[in-house]
């Protein structure tokens, strides 16, 4: 911005000087002066106004800098004032002297003696021309007397003698009717020489002779040409007829004598000088104002240019100091950004470059420190992010077991708001007293073993029993913890929830037990049943009626219990030996409808089943036989739970079981949901519902949901079990399974199903 302003100001100043030079040249050239003075003067005024505006803006900026107390403002103003005084004072002095000189010299141009001399010269020229004209008129009258007795036929020779006597360039004899009788000189070569006017003929008849000057006006108008035409005196004299020729026509003698060129030039010069003198005398005041205006404008341009250059030069001197001062303030404030470097080769420019180099070195040093600190912060942030997203729990303790920091995983695994207990001992957290004491004991033992064996950590498994509803053996949390020493006398405790692993191991163990029980129990069941039936057959009709009834009842009891044992063994076998799923495209809606036909005809259950099937559901990847078993198990559990709730609360209307299919919003998966209106699940059962032999039924084996979970895993399906809540109360439970679609089935855009697609 400063560079642009400086260049613009210098350009305007240069233009002003050029225009001023042209204006001065115009004052020395009258024609140029009259043509261009007003235009040049106006342009100079515009340039002066622009310079005034620039100076005003610069002065305003300087005043603003001074008011803000910006460093270097006073120095810049002082330098500008010094340069301005150096340029302005001589200019004002020259202006005063020039003003006096111009005003006095212009007055001296218009002296009375000069005006009188011009008038005398003009009168002299006029008198000379009048004398020559009168002389030629007299000579023409005398010459006309020589032609009184000359006939027209021999007039040519007489005219030639008259021309030679008078030194004329042309002699013509005219008749009274204006017809040329004879002519000599240039008239002989003209077809129609210039004929006198009728007024001239009349005047010559009355005065006998008349003379006038011709061509002088043409000379005045042709001053700027290549050469003026010759001016001449033309005389017209009456030629009398002889006394005996009273009836003849009147004749006239025309004599043309050229004026001397020197006389014409001098006369015209005197006339032109007098005219210009009179014009300038009339415009004396305006001329004085023009010269004074030009001089004043020159002063203004010089002063404005001097002040502007003073500001610019002062700024050039003060700018390095300002740059250094600004850089010092930045460094003092801790701002080590690169400072401006001046391109000059003087000492001040070198000083700014040295200061900028020093600032850059400081900035690089601080940048290295900040980079290191940033890397540490990033590492700390990454570590914190990792800790926050770890499924494992992390607790930092001091030597006395006080909690210093925790991560969200610790709260989730231990099921206690550990962040609220930071600053307290782990053993003081409600529900974790035994765990805290055990961890502290492990760290104490680890210090002894570390000193003896050089161990770097310890590891131990714990089983926690949180307080509250559902607490106890079934709600136990199995964790494995690992401890290590940290610098600064702090301790690190990392632990994981292995309850699911334990549950999986338990499920695997139960499967092995079920397989062995099914093998060991199933073999003697058939002989027992056959032996009981054979005894009844052998003894039937041989015993008394009372004993016969006891026998029949005992045999029936044995057979019924054997059938129950067979069903239990079959469930064990199905869980232990569930075949691998053969995944094929299966129509989920058709499969559900097929299963529901059995429940429509079933009279044993008073709980009905209601279905809401999404017609947009495409085929899924599944095993139809195993999925049929899943639907059966879920519907039976839902009916049992709803019937048990209805028996416990007969005043509540019995609601049907709802089975629903839906296509996900993404169009990638299909969901099967079964809802009941039972009492729901306790919190501890929800966490272990899919483990074998975990059940809320009095007669259940606990294998139904375990089989469902196993089949879902075989199908790669996601299974969810939750309680249905309404106004904060449990109104039932629901199980949802999300299946992947068959590879060739991808619907376009899912829309919610209408009520026309709901079947019962």
Secondary structure, DSSP 8 states (H G I E B T S, - for coil): -HHHHHHHHHHHHHHHHHHHHHHHHHHH-HHHHHHHHHHHHHHHHHHHHHHHHHHHHHHHHHHHHHHTT-TTHHHHHHHHHHHHHHHHHHHHHHHHHHHHHHHHHHHHHS-HHHHHHHHHHHHHHHHHHHHHHHHHHHHHHHHHHHTSS--GGGHHHHHHHHHHHHT-SEEEEEETTS-EEEEEEGGGG-SS-----HHHHHHHHHHSEEEEEESHHHHHHTTTSSS----EEEEEEEE---TT-TTS--EEEEEEEE--HHHHHHHHHHHHHHHHHHHHHHTHHHHHHHHHHHHHHHHHHHHHHHHHHHHHHHHHHHHHHHHHHHHHHHHHTT-----------SHHHHHHHHHHHHHHHHHHHHHHHHHHHHHHHHHHHHHHHHHHH-SSEEEEEETT-BEEEE-HHHHHHHTS-GGGGTTSBGGGSTT-HHHHHHHHHHHHHHHHHHHHH----EEEEEEE---STT-SSTT-EEEEEEEEEETTTEEEEEEEE-HHHHHHHHHHHHHHHHHHHHHHHHHHHHHHHHHHHHHHHHHTTTS-HHHHHHHHHHHHHHHHHHHHHHHHHHHHHHHHT------EEE-HHHHHHHHHHHHHH--S----EEEE--TT---EEE-HHHHHHHHHHHHHHHHHHHHHHHHH-TTS----EEEEEEE-TTSSEEEEEEE--S----HHHHHHTTSTT--S-SS--S-HHHHHHHHHHHHT-EEEEEEEEETTEEEEEEEEEEEEB-TT---SS-----GGGEE-
